[in-house]
Amino acid sequence: MMKNNSRSLVADFTKGSVSRQLVLFATPLFLSNLLQIAYNMVDMVIVGRYCGKVGLSGVSIGGDVANCMAFIAMGFSNAGQVIISQYLGAGQRDRVGRFIGTMCSFLLVSAALISVLCLVFVHDILRLMSTPTESWDATYAYATTCLFGLVFIYGYNMVSAILRGFGDSKHPFIFVSIAAILNVLFDLLFVIGFEWGTFGAALATVIAQAVSFISAAIFIWRRRSDLGISLMLRDFIYIDPAMLSTFLKLGIPMAIKGAAIHFSKLFVNSWINSYGVVVSAVAGIANKFGSISNLFSSAINTAASSMVGQNIGAEKFERVPRIMMAAFTIATSIAAFMSLLLLTWPHAIFNIFTTEADVLAVCMQYLPIAILVFFGSAARSPMNALINGSGHYIINFVVAILDGFVFRIGFALLLGLHLRMGYMGFWYGDTIANFTPVVIGLVFYMSGRWRTHHVTG
């Protein structure tokens, strides 16, 4: 069990009310995700209003490219969060500082290399995305600007995961709030004031992420004693081989899982984009609905993963099913509420993004898919929490392959091409694949193998 020798920055999830802990931990994460979605939507709304459907298409496709790279960072960061939480649960806090240095060094170097590689091949990537000719320049401007700032996106995910691993979700909310405010201000200045179009929207996002990352990194460094860890500059220079090996074993499958899902979505969207700029614009709006559903499920999943990790590290196995049930109940309740809102006021909600009649007509076709997306994300939450929190890299790899490639692309091609459902078939196929982790997670839970797997030594 953890020693309570540090201040309120570190939470002990191995005792107390599961539901209360989950709500208290997940709420700031939810608000953080909400703000991230909000300032991403600012890009869509401002660009849609001032640059039209060409700008919407550019932000949609360019954002897909940048987000695919960001999902790699999220996968590794989530792995780091799990490892830190298991160290704490197992009472091995003396190892946390050295691990943080190893993780940070690896991720920042990786971000720089990936950024350079993507910038070299950006034209080929946009061609693979079936970028419409009308929106090529807007897409190129948005994608390249985001890729130049990739190191800040990696950095923010990294420092947020460190704090979440300690059970602190309040300070990541503060730092994302800073990013959200700056993003809105710079969007208004760059897109409307300077008329820089999609380049201005992307630049606003990069600057906001940079300030947020740097602020959070300084906070962790100054408060390292409050976290109860020994963290020195040499920890970022001399990488611990054993810890890097543990991090890679868990991080690679989790990164593949996140990136594979997003890569398959890029594949699906490339087919959807081929149906023209109107459908491409709706795809951008549809991505925001997917982000909204993930807004809730990700907060619950992230919070529950840390709770599961701590309890497995402390061998408090009887608390894990209670964590999963609480996660499922909260997530499905939120999904039902969001579905009711969308069914009651569909026109008002879609009008937030666009007033063009042809785009709105396709938006209404997407309505039932959006409902399915909400409940699919909710059902994934408790299962992903178990899979991630246990640190079982083999199960993560299985989910990555089946969810990310086999079923998502397979269902999309089956419905879209073989059954001739067109872009609606691609949307339905992508959405049905969201339930893959539910099936795998149930089998994993019933097997009981999560009780015997630890990532910490």
C-alpha positions in Angstrom: 0.0 0.0 0.0 1.2 3.5 -0.7 2.7 5.6 2.0 0.9 8.9 2.7 4.1 10.9 2.9 3.3 13.5 0.3 0.7 16.2 -0.1 -2.6 16.2 -1.9 -1.0 15.9 -5.3 -0.9 12.1 -4.8 -4.1 10.1 -4.4 -4.5 6.7 -2.8 -7.1 4.6 -4.8 -6.5 1.4 -2.8 -9.1 2.2 -0.2 -12.3 4.2 0.1 -15.4 4.6 -2.0 -14.8 3.5 -5.6 -17.6 5.5 -7.1 -16.7 8.7 -5.3 -13.0 8.4 -6.2 -13.9 7.7 -9.8 -16.2 10.7 -10.1 -13.8 13.0 -8.3 -10.8 11.9 -10.4 -12.7 11.7 -13.7 -14.5 15.1 -13.4 -11.4 17.3 -14.0 -10.3 14.9 -16.8 -13.8 15.3 -18.4 -13.5 19.1 -18.1 -10.0 19.0 -19.5 -11.2 16.9 -22.5 -14.2 19.2 -22.9 -11.9 22.2 -23.1 -9.7 20.4 -25.6 -12.7 19.6 -27.8 -13.9 23.2 -27.3 -10.8 24.8 -28.6 -10.6 22.2 -31.5 -14.2 23.1 -32.3 -13.2 26.8 -32.3 -11.0 26.0 -35.3 -13.9 24.3 -37.1 -16.5 27.0 -36.3 -14.3 30.0 -37.1 -12.8 28.4 -40.2 -16.2 27.2 -41.3 -17.7 30.7 -40.9 -14.9 32.6 -42.4 -13.3 30.2 -44.9 -16.4 28.1 -46.0 -16.4 24.4 -46.8 -12.9 24.5 -48.3 -11.6 25.6 -45.0 -13.6 23.0 -43.1 -12.3 20.3 -45.4 -8.7 21.5 -44.9 -9.0 21.5 -41.1 -10.7 18.1 -41.2 -8.1 16.3 -43.3 -5.1 18.2 -42.0 -6.3 17.6 -38.5 -6.6 13.9 -39.2 -3.0 13.7 -40.2 -1.8 15.6 -37.1 -4.0 13.6 -34.8 -2.7 10.3 -36.1 0.7 11.3 -34.9 -0.6 12.6 -31.7 -2.3 9.3 -30.9 1.1 7.7 -30.8 2.0 10.1 -28.0 -1.2 9.4 -26.2 -0.6 5.6 -26.3 2.9 5.9 -24.8 1.8 8.5 -22.3 -1.1 6.2 -21.1 1.5 3.5 -20.7 3.6 5.8 -18.6 0.6 6.6 -16.5 -0.2 2.9 -15.8 3.5 2.2 -14.9 3.6 5.1 -12.4 0.3 4.1 -10.8 1.5 0.5 -10.4 4.8 1.7 -8.9 2.8 3.7 -6.4 0.4 0.9 -5.6 3.3 -1.5 -5.0 5.1 1.0 -2.7 8.0 1.6 -5.1 7.9 5.4 -5.3 11.8 5.5 -5.2 11.7 4.2 -8.8 9.3 6.8 -10.2 11.7 9.7 -10.7 14.1 7.6 -12.8 11.2 6.3 -14.9 9.9 9.8 -15.6 13.3 10.9 -16.9 13.5 7.8 -19.1 10.0 8.3 -20.5 10.4 12.0 -21.2 13.7 11.6 -23.0 12.3 8.9 -25.2 9.1 10.7 -26.1 10.6 14.1 -26.9 13.3 12.6 -29.2 10.6 10.4 -30.8 8.4 13.5 -31.4 11.2 15.3 -33.2 12.0 12.3 -35.5 8.4 11.7 -36.3 7.8 15.4 -37.1 10.7 15.5 -39.6 9.6 12.2 -41.2 6.1 13.3 -41.7 7.1 16.7 -43.1 9.3 15.0 -45.7 6.4 12.8 -46.9 3.5 15.2 -46.3 2.5 15.5 -50.0 2.3 11.7 -50.3 0.3 11.5 -47.1 -2.3 14.1 -48.4 -2.6 12.2 -51.7 -3.3 9.0 -49.8 -6.0 10.9 -47.9 -7.7 11.7 -51.2 -7.5 15.4 -50.4 -9.9 17.3 -52.7 -8.2 19.6 -55.2 -10.3 22.6 -53.9 -9.0 22.2 -50.4 -5.4 21.0 -51.1 -3.7 24.3 -50.1 -5.8 24.8 -47.0 -5.1 21.2 -45.9 -1.4 21.5 -46.6 -1.1 24.7 -44.5 -3.0 23.2 -41.5 -1.1 19.8 -41.6 2.4 21.2 -41.9 1.9 23.8 -39.2 0.6 21.2 -36.8 3.5 18.8 -37.6 6.1 21.5 -36.8 4.5 21.8 -33.4 4.3 18.0 -32.8 6.9 18.1 -30.0 4.6 20.3 -27.9 1.7 18.0 -28.4 3.8 15.0 -27.3 5.1 17.1 -24.4 1.7 18.1 -23.1 0.4 14.5 -23.2 3.6 13.3 -21.4 3.4 15.7 -18.5 -0.4 15.3 -18.1 0.1 11.5 -17.9 2.7 11.9 -15.2 0.3 13.9 -13.0 -2.6 11.5 -13.7 -0.3 8.6 -12.7 -0.1 10.2 -9.3 -3.9 10.6 -9.2 -3.8 14.3 -9.9 -6.4 15.4 -12.5 -6.9 18.9 -11.2 -3.7 20.5 -12.4 -3.9 19.0 -16.0 -7.3 20.8 -16.1 -5.6 24.1 -15.2 -3.0 23.7 -17.9 -5.5 22.7 -20.6 -7.6 25.8 -19.6 -4.6 28.0 -20.3 -4.3 26.3 -23.8 -8.1 26.7 -24.5 -8.1 30.4 -23.7 -5.0 31.1 -25.7 -6.3 29.1 -28.6 -9.5 31.1 -28.8 -7.7 34.4 -28.6 -5.1 33.5 -31.3 -7.8 32.0 -33.5 -9.7 35.3 -33.5 -6.4 37.2 -34.2 -4.9 35.0 -36.8 -8.0 33.7 -38.8 -10.3 36.8 -38.5 -7.8 39.6 -37.8 -4.9 38.6 -40.0 -7.0 36.5 -42.4 -4.4 33.6 -42.3 -7.0 30.9 -42.9 -6.2 27.4 -41.9 -2.6 28.2 -41.3 -3.7 30.7 -38.6 -6.0 28.1 -37.0 -3.2 25.6 -36.8 -0.7 28.2 -35.5 -3.1 29.1 -32.7 -3.3 25.5 -31.7 0.5 25.0 -31.7 1.2 28.1 -29.6 -1.5 27.1 -27.1 -0.1 23.6 -26.7 3.4 24.9 -26.3 2.5 27.3 -23.5 0.5 24.6 -21.7 3.3 22.0 -22.0 6.0 24.3 -20.7 3.9 25.5 -17.8 3.1 21.9 -16.8 6.7 20.8 -17.0 7.9 23.7 -14.8 5.1 22.8 -12.3 6.2 19.2 -12.0 9.9 20.1 -11.6 9.1 22.6 -8.9 6.7 20.3 -7.0 8.7 17.1 -7.3 9.3 17.0 -3.6 5.5 17.3 -3.0 5.1 14.3 -5.2 7.5 12.4 -3.0 10.0 11.6 -5.8 13.6 12.2 -6.5 14.0 13.7 -9.9 17.2 15.3 -11.2 18.5 16.5 -14.6 20.7 13.4 -15.0 17.5 11.3 -15.0 16.7 12.8 -18.4 20.2 12.1 -19.8 21.0 8.6 -18.6 18.1 6.4 -19.7 17.5 3.3 -17.6 17.6 0.3 -20.0 15.4 -1.9 -17.8 12.7 0.8 -17.4 12.9 1.7 -21.1 12.3 -2.0 -21.9 9.3 -2.1 -19.6 8.0 1.2 -21.1 8.4 0.0 -24.6 6.7 -3.4 -24.0 3.6 -1.7 -22.8 3.9 1.6 -24.7 4.3 0.1 -28.2 1.1 -1.9 -28.2 -0.8 1.0 -26.6 0.6 3.4 -29.2 -0.2 0.9 -32.0 -3.7 0.6 -30.7 -4.3 4.3 -30.7 -2.5 5.0 -33.9 -4.0 1.9 -35.7 -7.5 3.0 -34.9 -6.8 6.5 -36.1 -4.9 5.2 -39.2 -7.9 3.0 -40.1 -10.1 6.1 -39.6 -7.8 7.9 -42.1 -8.3 5.1 -44.5 -12.1 5.2 -44.1 -12.1 9.0 -44.3 -10.0 8.8 -47.5 -12.8 6.9 -49.1 -15.4 9.3 -47.6 -13.4 12.3 -48.9 -13.6 10.8 -52.4 -17.3 11.5 -52.4 -16.6 15.2 -52.7 -16.1 18.4 -50.7 -19.6 18.3 -49.1 -19.2 14.8 -47.6 -15.6 15.7 -46.7 -16.9 18.7 -44.7 -19.5 16.6 -42.9 -16.7 14.1 -42.1 -15.0 16.9 -40.2 -18.2 17.6 -38.3 -18.6 13.8 -37.7 -15.1 13.7 -36.3 -16.1 16.3 -33.7 -19.1 14.1 -32.6 -16.6 11.2 -32.2 -14.5 13.5 -30.2 -17.4 14.5 -28.0 -18.2 10.8 -27.3 -14.6 10.2 -26.5 -14.6 13.2 -24.3 -16.7 11.3 -21.7 -15.4 7.8 -22.2 -11.8 8.8 -22.3 -12.1 10.7 -18.9 -13.7 7.7 -17.3 -11.3 5.2 -18.9 -8.2 7.3 -17.9 -9.4 7.7 -14.3 -10.4 4.0 -14.0 -7.1 2.9 -15.6 -5.1 4.6 -12.8 -7.4 3.2 -10.2 -7.1 -0.3 -11.6 -3.3 0.0 -11.9 -2.9 1.1 -8.3 -5.1 -1.7 -7.0 -3.4 -4.4 -9.1 0.0 -3.1 -8.0 -1.3 -3.3 -4.3 -3.0 -6.7 -5.0 -6.4 -5.3 -4.0 -8.0 -7.4 -6.7 -11.5 -7.3 -5.2 -11.8 -3.6 -6.0 -11.2 -3.9 -9.7 -14.7 -5.3 -10.7 -16.3 -2.4 -8.6 -14.2 0.1 -10.6 -15.4 -1.4 -13.9 -19.0 -1.4 -12.9 -18.9 2.2 -11.7 -17.2 3.2 -15.0 -19.9 1.4 -17.1 -22.8 2.9 -15.2 -21.5 6.5 -15.5 -20.5 6.2 -19.1 -23.8 4.7 -20.4 -25.8 7.3 -18.5 -23.9 10.1 -20.2 -24.3 8.5 -23.6 -28.1 8.3 -23.1 -28.2 12.0 -22.1 -26.1 13.1 -25.1 -28.3 11.0 -27.5 -31.4 12.6 -26.1 -30.0 16.1 -26.7 -29.0 15.3 -30.3 -32.4 13.7 -31.1 -34.3 16.6 -29.7 -32.4 19.5 -31.3 -30.5 18.1 -34.3 -30.8 21.1 -36.6 -29.7 23.6 -33.9 -26.7 21.5 -33.1 -25.6 21.0 -36.7 -26.1 24.7 -37.4 -23.3 25.5 -35.0 -20.9 24.2 -37.6 -22.5 25.3 -40.9 -25.5 26.9 -42.5 -24.9 25.5 -46.0 -28.0 23.5 -47.1 -26.1 20.7 -48.9 -23.8 20.1 -45.9 -26.8 20.1 -43.5 -28.6 17.5 -45.5 -25.8 15.0 -45.2 -25.4 15.9 -41.5 -29.0 14.7 -40.9 -28.1 11.4 -42.6 -25.3 11.0 -40.1 -27.6 11.4 -37.0 -28.3 7.7 -36.2 -24.6 6.9 -36.6 -23.8 9.6 -34.0 -26.1 7.9 -31.5 -24.3 4.6 -32.1 -20.9 6.3 -31.6 -22.0 7.6 -28.2 -23.0 4.2 -26.9 -20.0 2.4 -28.4 -17.6 4.8 -26.7 -19.4 4.2 -23.4 -19.2 0.5 -23.6 -15.5 0.6 -24.3 -14.7 2.6 -21.1 -14.6 -0.2 -18.4 -13.0 -2.7 -20.7 -10.2 -0.4 -21.8 -9.7 0.6 -18.2 -9.1 -3.1 -17.3 -6.9 -3.8 -20.3 -4.8 -0.7 -19.9 -4.7 -0.7 -16.1 -3.5 -4.2 -15.9 -0.6 -3.4 -18.2 -1.2 -6.5 -20.3 0.6 -5.6 -23.5 -0.4 -8.8 -25.4 -4.1 -8.0 -25.0 -3.5 -4.4 -26.0 -1.7 -5.7 -29.1 -4.7 -8.0 -30.0 -7.1 -5.0 -29.6 -4.8 -2.9 -31.8 -4.8 -5.3 -34.6 -8.5 -6.4 -34.5 -10.0 -3.0 -33.6 -7.5 -0.8 -35.5 -7.2 -2.8 -38.7 -9.1 -6.0 -39.3 -12.7 -5.1 -38.2 -12.7 -1.3 -38.7 -11.3 -1.5 -42.3 -13.1 -4.8 -43.0 -16.6 -3.6 -41.9 -16.1 -0.3 -43.7 -15.2 -2.0 -47.0 -17.9 -4.6 -46.6 -20.7 -2.1 -46.1 -19.3 0.8 -48.2 -18.3 -1.1 -51.3 -19.6 -4.7 -51.3 -23.1 -3.8 -50.0 -23.0 -0.6 -52.0 -24.0 1.7 -49.1 -21.5 4.4 -50.2 -20.2 6.8 -47.6 -22.9 5.8 -45.2 -21.5 2.3 -45.3 -18.1 3.5 -44.4 -19.4 5.5 -41.5 -21.4 2.5 -40.2 -18.5 0.1 -40.6 -16.2 2.4 -38.6 -18.8 2.8 -35.8 -19.6 -0.9 -35.5 -15.8 -1.7 -35.0 -15.9 0.5 -31.8 -17.4 -2.4 -30.0 -14.4 -4.7 -30.6 -12.7 -3.9 -27.2 -16.0 -4.7 -25.4 -15.9 -8.4 -26.6 -12.2 -8.8 -26.0 -12.4 -7.1 -22.6 -15.2 -9.4 -21.4 -13.2 -12.5 -22.4 -10.1 -11.0 -20.7 -12.0 -10.3 -17.5 -13.6 -13.7 -17.3 -10.2 -15.4 -17.8 -8.9 -13.8 -14.6 -5.5 -13.2 -16.2 -5.5 -9.5 -15.2 -5.0 -10.7 -11.6 -1.6 -12.1 -12.3 0.0 -9.5 -14.6 2.2 -6.7 -13.4 4.4 -4.3 -15.4 6.4 -3.4 -12.3 9.1 -5.7 -10.9 
